[in-house]
Amino acid sequence: MNVSKWSERLERCMWSFLLACGTFPLRFDAAGPGRFFTSRKRALYCIGITVVYAVLSPALMYLIYEHERMANLVYLVSMLNAAQLSFIYLFMIVVNVRMLSKAQGLASTLNALFAIRNTILQQWHCRVLSREYGKLLLYKVLAIDMALLLFSLIMYYVTQDEVPTGAEVVVGVTFSVFRYVFTALVNLYLVGLMIVSFIQASINAKLTSLVDRSEEQKTSTIREVYMVHCENAQLEKQFMAIMDLPVLLLNGWYFYMIVVSVYYMYTSTMLEVRRGFGVEDIAKYFNSVTFFLYLAVQLYYMMSIPSQYTERSKKMLSILGAINHRSGRRKERMLDFITLDYMQRDYDVRNYGLYDINRALLFGTIATVTSYVIILVQFHMQQYG
């Protein structure tokens, strides 16, 4: 299987889905040198979709709320679902407006990232890293996004005591599509950072190959590679400046939804225990458990990919040190300047300058989720016994 071609097709599907939701007002041309273009037609389409969504979706969300309220006997779960739907409504409008206002900057940033990636693939022949990128994207979109979410939706209806009506199925599918919009935006964010991380890994591999080369081959190549590194670091900052508000909202969304899903699993367990829990009832948890895993993996990728880029960027210092150690005195001054410039740069991925997106944030999120779940469980025990 040609992983690169399949990953490119998945990227195109992502752009098309985001455009259909009114979130990606850019035209994609796979054959052009600049792949993304601003388009007045696309912009007007996104504005129209946003207006239609703002006017019509409240009625649809009310139907979804009523459907969920009838299925849940716990009042607090219904209130949490209402808050969830309100967040979805506001999120879609805010993000669509934000992406529309940043369309020109997003197009230029993505074009620059794709251009550097294509140059690296053509001139440096980093096929192993390219396959790694493709496999990660395929696994994320097909195995995590589609398979887990679809399985969770199917198991929700399979484990119902009564056969769902056509209207109930439509409501459930619509709710899942609303939720998938968040995932599609996560994938846009991840694709940008995965390309940045791929470029940095290619830079590290290229520099490592220069350690044992002759002096004549090193000077121009080191200068060229370091310029690519500087441009890549700048593009990462530009990309995060565009995606800062969507990423902040996404972090809040997945934090909230993980808390709600864990609390829902707890309340479902308590209800089944009161009714008389049996082995056949285990299948009822497939829906909630798979949906929880789906949310947890999304949050994990949002934290781990920026961490990967930061770690690869910081690894470059040791490679420069190895080159400097084996170079003559003529190259020492140039490498000292490069190392000094490198050490003055910030390679942490930040969101709005409020916090670093890394694995430490992931562990902190897990601890905070645990605290909120304990609070909800204690409240539930006091209210419902």
MOZINOR-V363293 format. One record per residue. N is the residue number from 0. SS is DSSP state (H for helix, E for strand, - for the rest). D_CENTER is the distance of its C-alpha to the mean C-alpha in whole Angstrom. Layout:
<<N SS D_CENTER> <N SS D_CENTER>>
//
This chain:
<<0 - 25> <1 - 24> <2 H 20> <3 H 20> <4 H 21> <5 H 19> <6 H 16> <7 H 17> <8 H 18> <9 H 14> <10 H 13> <11 H 16> <12 H 15> <13 H 12> <14 H 14> <15 H 17> <16 H 15> <17 H 13> <18 H 17> <19 H 18> <20 - 17> <21 - 18> <22 - 15> <23 - 15> <24 - 19> <25 E 19> <26 E 21> <27 E 20> <28 - 23> <29 - 23> <30 - 26> <31 - 26> <32 - 26> <33 - 24> <34 - 21> <35 E 20> <36 E 23> <37 E 23> <38 - 25> <39 H 27> <40 H 27> <41 H 23> <42 H 23> <43 H 26> <44 H 24> <45 H 21> <46 H 24> <47 H 26> <48 H 23> <49 H 22> <50 H 26> <51 H 26> <52 H 23> <53 H 24> <54 H 28> <55 H 28> <56 H 25> <57 H 26> <58 H 29> <59 H 27> <60 H 25> <61 H 28> <62 H 29> <63 H 26> <64 H 27> <65 H 30> <66 H 29> <67 H 27> <68 H 30> <69 H 33> <70 H 31> <71 - 30> <72 - 33> <73 - 32> <74 H 32> <75 H 29> <76 H 27> <77 H 28> <78 H 27> <79 H 24> <80 H 23> <81 H 24> <82 H 22> <83 H 19> <84 H 21> <85 H 21> <86 H 18> <87 H 17> <88 H 20> <89 H 19> <90 H 15> <91 H 16> <92 H 19> <93 H 18> <94 H 14> <95 H 17> <96 H 19> <97 H 17> <98 H 16> <99 H 19> <100 H 21> <101 - 18> <102 H 19> <103 H 21> <104 H 19> <105 H 16> <106 H 18> <107 H 20> <108 H 17> <109 H 16> <110 H 19> <111 H 20> <112 H 17> <113 H 18> <114 H 22> <115 H 21> <116 H 20> <117 H 22> <118 H 25> <119 H 24> <120 H 24> <121 H 27> <122 H 29> <123 - 28> <124 - 27> <125 - 24> <126 H 24> <127 H 23> <128 H 20> <129 H 19> <130 H 19> <131 H 17> <132 H 14> <133 H 15> <134 H 16> <135 H 12> <136 H 11> <137 H 14> <138 H 13> <139 H 10> <140 H 10> <141 H 14> <142 H 15> <143 H 12> <144 H 11> <145 H 14> <146 H 17> <147 H 16> <148 H 15> <149 H 18> <150 H 20> <151 H 20> <152 H 21> <153 H 24> <154 H 25> <155 H 25> <156 H 28> <157 H 30> <158 - 30> <159 - 32> <160 - 35> <161 - 36> <162 - 35> <163 - 33> <164 - 34> <165 H 32> <166 H 31> <167 H 30> <168 H 28> <169 H 27> <170 H 26> <171 H 23> <172 H 22> <173 H 21> <174 H 20> <175 H 17> <176 H 16> <177 H 16> <178 H 13> <179 H 12> <180 H 11> <181 H 9> <182 H 7> <183 H 8> <184 H 7> <185 H 3> <186 H 4> <187 H 6> <188 H 5> <189 H 4> <190 H 8> <191 H 9> <192 H 9> <193 H 10> <194 H 13> <195 H 14> <196 H 14> <197 H 16> <198 H 18> <199 H 19> <200 H 20> <201 H 22> <202 H 24> <203 H 24> <204 H 26> <205 H 28> <206 H 29> <207 H 30> <208 H 32> <209 - 34> <210 - 35> <211 - 38> <212 - 39> <213 - 42> <214 H 42> <215 H 43> <216 H 39> <217 H 37> <218 H 38> <219 H 37> <220 H 34> <221 H 33> <222 H 33> <223 H 31> <224 H 28> <225 H 28> <226 H 28> <227 H 25> <228 H 23> <229 H 24> <230 H 23> <231 H 19> <232 H 19> <233 H 20> <234 H 17> <235 H 15> <236 H 16> <237 H 17> <238 H 13> <239 H 12> <240 H 15> <241 H 14> <242 H 11> <243 H 12> <244 H 13> <245 H 10> <246 H 8> <247 H 12> <248 H 12> <249 H 8> <250 H 10> <251 H 13> <252 H 12> <253 H 11> <254 H 14> <255 H 16> <256 H 15> <257 H 16> <258 H 19> <259 H 20> <260 H 19> <261 H 21> <262 H 24> <263 H 24> <264 H 25> <265 H 27> <266 H 29> <267 H 29> <268 H 31> <269 H 33> <270 H 34> <271 H 35> <272 H 37> <273 H 39> <274 H 40> <275 - 40> <276 - 37> <277 - 38> <278 H 37> <279 H 36> <280 H 34> <281 H 31> <282 H 30> <283 H 29> <284 H 26> <285 H 24> <286 H 22> <287 H 21> <288 H 21> <289 H 18> <290 H 16> <291 H 16> <292 H 15> <293 H 12> <294 H 11> <295 H 12> <296 H 10> <297 H 6> <298 H 8> <299 H 9> <300 H 6> <301 H 5> <302 H 9> <303 H 10> <304 H 9> <305 H 10> <306 H 13> <307 H 14> <308 H 14> <309 H 16> <310 H 18> <311 H 19> <312 H 20> <313 H 22> <314 H 24> <315 H 25> <316 H 28> <317 H 30> <318 H 30> <319 H 31> <320 H 34> <321 H 35> <322 H 35> <323 H 37> <324 H 39> <325 - 41> <326 - 41> <327 - 45> <328 H 46> <329 H 45> <330 H 41> <331 H 41> <332 H 41> <333 H 38> <334 H 36> <335 H 37> <336 H 36> <337 H 32> <338 H 32> <339 H 33> <340 H 31> <341 H 28> <342 H 28> <343 - 28> <344 - 25> <345 - 22> <346 - 19> <347 - 17> <348 - 14> <349 E 15> <350 E 13> <351 - 17> <352 - 19> <353 - 19> <354 E 17> <355 E 15> <356 - 12> <357 - 13> <358 H 14> <359 H 17> <360 H 15> <361 H 14> <362 H 17> <363 H 18> <364 H 16> <365 H 17> <366 H 21> <367 H 20> <368 H 19> <369 H 22> <370 H 25> <371 H 23> <372 H 24> <373 H 27> <374 H 28> <375 H 28> <376 H 29> <377 H 32> <378 H 32> <379 H 32> <380 H 35> <381 H 37> <382 H 37> <383 H 37> <384 - 39>>
//
